[in-house]
């Protein structure tokens, strides 16, 4: 559908309805104002039984809801992959759009835009390594980017690529990104793709422009030449297309497998389990959680231990942190115990069902960690893993307390994964270092060493249990992962400390 097609579409619609034939009207999102006319014609038709009308459209906020409600809807999901994404983009562009004014730099810029758009969308298949979350990069971003590129080559040939970087980063694609590290990735792509080295660097006719990943841009404005380049790309995406390690597929497959297992667990339980209270169903479904919690606390006094809020003291910041961490750990264990005890009483029939218990049970029945727990500590999403991690950390904190009392905490090898708030511990180390060195906290910088103790560090800790994703590290140099490398590799223990910054004025 498009300009001049409305009358022909109505005529063909009446003819197909009369003869009992099938008709397909494509791209109705391009003729939104005409849709009420189509509705009126459909209401007046008296079609043959074999008549069928197919309509295709992209998502549009002003698409008439009446037409949607009277239709059987099928959603088509675009096939994944960088190659397929680029082909869809160039199928949506006309040869005239690419070859306007015969400007070669403009044609190259549009290819860079298509590549940038495809990379942004396809990185979503590698969450959380690609992006930390799913961002709604859509066709509207591509259209806005096309308008920016189109306007860039109007008039003077002199322009600054920082202009494109700023609009893409702050208004178009970057307007959807809310994570600092994701924004750094986005900015890196912009600087890599939109620059004078890639675009506009053709000095001699007949030479091809070197792009990324051994791809050469053609010395042409023909859309067929660019489609030929896209067709030559592999069907399966290479990790280096996205700047990701060679074994990223293993991490992606592990995440997908975890999601599938979680969904299968939900499907395996009773359909009516979460709808209303049923003592038999709740007892059968929730007994593994209750039994695990009972087993985890058999040999500890965490759930019965009495603690009081630590009084603020002028002592060591590290000692204050350890005391507060112990208090928070015990309070969290007891809070979880109280909620599970209330759930157990409801199942046994010795207590009434409350809204809080209902929310707790619904979350556990859906294999999800209750929000009441996550609000106190953001642990694993799986409830069983959450309980195991909670008790393991709470017991480990007790060991930290004992080492702190014996003044042996900083001389021992520590594992930060045993803490609920490891970042706060490092900040406490920073404050104590500032006190020892009689300097301000802001004048210190964080450093780590795998070559022995840090000479400038007045206070330092030896940390073990570190893991690295994306590459491997042997204590001396980083090595790129191979396709069969483990998704996560262990890192040798290292020393960490806060040292004075070297200020250059």
C-alpha positions, 0 to 999 in steps of 0.5 A, spaced: 500 500 500 502 507 498 500 513 494 495 511 489 493 504 491 487 506 495 482 505 489 485 499 486 485 496 493 478 497 494 476 495 487 480 488 488 477 487 495 470 487 492 472 483 486 475 478 490 469 478 495 465 476 490 469 471 487 471 467 493 478 469 492 484 471 497 487 478 497 493 480 501 494 488 503 501 489 505 504 495 509 498 498 512 502 502 517 503 506 511 496 508 510 493 509 517 488 515 515 485 510 510 484 504 514 477 507 516 475 507 509 477 499 509 473 498 515 467 501 512 468 497 506 469 490 510 462 492 513 458 492 507 461 486 504 457 480 503 463 475 501 463 468 498 465 463 504 472 462 501 474 469 501 480 471 505 483 477 507 490 478 509 493 484 512 500 486 514 503 491 518 508 494 522 507 496 529 503 503 529 500 506 535 495 509 531 493 503 528 485 502 528 483 497 534 476 495 531 480 492 525 485 489 530 479 486 534 475 483 528 482 479 525 485 473 527 492 476 529 499 473 527 506 476 530 512 475 525 518 475 529 524 477 525 529 471 524 536 473 528 542 474 526 547 480 523 546 478 516 538 477 516 538 484 520 542 488 515 538 484 509 531 487 512 534 494 512 537 494 505 530 491 503 526 497 506 531 502 503 530 503 495 535 504 490 534 512 490 535 513 497 542 510 497 544 513 490 541 520 492 546 525 488 551 519 487 554 521 494 559 515 495 560 518 503 553 518 504 552 511 501 558 509 506 555 512 512 548 509 510 552 502 511 555 504 517 548 506 520 545 499 518 551 495 521 550 499 527 543 498 528 544 491 527 549 490 532 545 494 537 539 489 536 543 483 535 547 484 542 541 483 545 541 475 544 547 476 549 544 479 555 548 480 560 554 480 556 552 484 550 547 489 554 546 488 561 538 488 559 533 488 553 533 495 550 527 496 545 532 499 539 527 499 533 525 501 526 524 508 529 531 509 531 533 507 524 529 512 521 531 517 525 538 515 524 537 515 516 534 522 517 540 525 521 545 522 515 541 524 510 541 531 513 548 531 514 550 531 507 545 536 505 549 543 503 556 543 505 561 537 505 564 539 511 561 536 518 563 534 524 562 526 526 561 529 533 555 531 531 552 524 529 555 521 535 552 526 540 545 525 537 545 518 536 548 517 543 544 522 547 537 523 543 536 516 539 539 510 541 542 512 547 536 515 549 534 508 551 540 506 555 540 507 562 546 503 564 553 507 564 557 501 562 552 500 556 553 507 554 560 506 554 559 500 549 554 504 545 559 510 544 565 505 542 561 503 536 559 510 534 567 512 534 569 506 531 563 506 525 562 514 524 569 517 523 573 520 517 577 513 516 571 509 514 567 514 511 570 519 506 577 517 505 577 514 498 582 518 495 583 514 488 578 511 484 577 503 483 580 502 491 575 499 496 574 502 503 577 498 508 571 497 513 571 492 519 572 485 520 576 484 513 570 487 510 571 492 504 566 497 502 565 498 495 567 504 490 559 505 488 553 507 490 549 501 487 544 498 492 546 491 489 553 492 491 552 493 498 547 487 498 552 483 495 557 484 501 551 483 506 550 476 502 557 474 503 557 474 510 556 468 514 549 465 516 551 464 524 554 471 527 561 471 529 563 473 536 568 478 534 562 482 530 560 484 536 567 485 540 565 479 544 569 473 546 569 467 542 566 463 547 560 467 548 555 462 545 557 458 551 554 463 556 548 465 552 546 458 551 547 457 559 543 463 560 537 460 555 538 453 558 537 456 565 530 460 563 528 454 559 529 450 566 525 455 570 519 455 565 519 447 565 519 447 573 513 452 572 509 448 567 511 441 571 507 444 578 499 444 578 496 449 574 491 451 580 497 451 585 498 459 585 490 461 584 488 460 591 490 456 597 490 449 597 493 445 603 495 439 599 498 442 593 501 448 597 504 442 602 507 438 596 510 444 592 513 448 598 515 442 602 522 442 598 523 449 600 521 448 607 525 442 608 531 445 605 531 451 610 530 446 616 536 442 614 541 449 612 539 451 620 540 444 623 547 446 626 547 453 627 544 458 632 543 464 627 535 463 627 535 464 635 541 468 636 539 475 639 542 481 636 542 489 637 543 494 633 550 496 633 552 503 636 556 508 632 563 508 635 569 512 633 574 505 632 576 502 626 572 503 620 573 496 618 571 493 625 565 497 624 563 494 617 564 487 620 559 488 626 554 491 622 555 486 616 554 481 622 548 484 624 545 485 617 546 478 616 543 475 622 537 480 621 536 477 614 536 470 616 531 471 622 526 475 617 527 469 612 525 464 617 519 468 620 516 468 613 517 461 612 515 459 619 508 463 617 508 459 611 509 453 614 503 454 620 498 456 614 500 449 611 499 446 617 492 449 619 495 453 625 494 460 622 490 464 618 492 466 611 495 473 610 496 477 604 504 477 605 504 469 606 500 469 599 505 473 596 510 469 599 507 462 596 505 465 589 513 467 588 515 460 591 510 456 587 513 460 581 520 458 582 521 466 583 525 469 589 520 473 593 520 481 593 520 481 600 527 477 600 530 481 594 529 488 597 533 486 603 539 483 599 539 482 592 541 474 591 540 469 586 533 469 583 532 461 584 529 461 591 533 455 593 539 458 591 538 464 595 537 460 601 543 456 600 547 463 599 544 466 605 546 461 610 553 460 607 554 468 607 551 469 614 556 463 617 562 466 613 561 473 616 561 470 623 568 467 621 570 474 619 568 477 626 572 472 629 578 474 625 577 481 626 577 480 634 584 477 633 586 482 629 588 477 624 583 479 618 587 483 614 593 478 614 589 473 612 587 471 605 579 473 604 574 472 599 569 477 598 564 473 595 563 471 603 560 478 604 553 481 603 556 488 601 563 487 599 563 494 596 562 497 603 568 493 605 573 496 600 570 503 602 571 501 609 578 499 607 579 506 604 577 510 610 581 506 614 587 507 610 586 515 609 586 515 617 593 511 617 596 516 612 592 522 615 590 524 608 583 525 605 579 519 602 578 523 595 586 523 595 586 515 594 586 511 588 584 503 588 590 498 586 591 491 585 597 487 584 598 480 582 606 481 583 606 481 590 605 486 596 603 493 594 609 497 596 605 504 597 599 501 600 599 502 608 593 497 609 592 492 604 588 485 603 589 479 599 583 477 596 582 470 593 576 467 589 576 472 584 573 470 577 573 473 570 569 472 564 571 474 557 578 472 557 583 468 561 588 471 566 594 468 569 597 473 573 601 476 568 597 477 562 590 477 559 589 472 553 583 471 549 578 466 550 577 460 544 571 458 542 571 452 547 574 456 553 570 455 559 565 461 560 568 463 567 575 462 569 578 463 576 583 468 577 589 468 582 589 471 589 591 478 588 593 484 593 588 490 593 590 497 597 588 504 596 594 508 595 595 516 594 594 519 587 599 522 583 597 529 581 600 532 575 598 540 575 
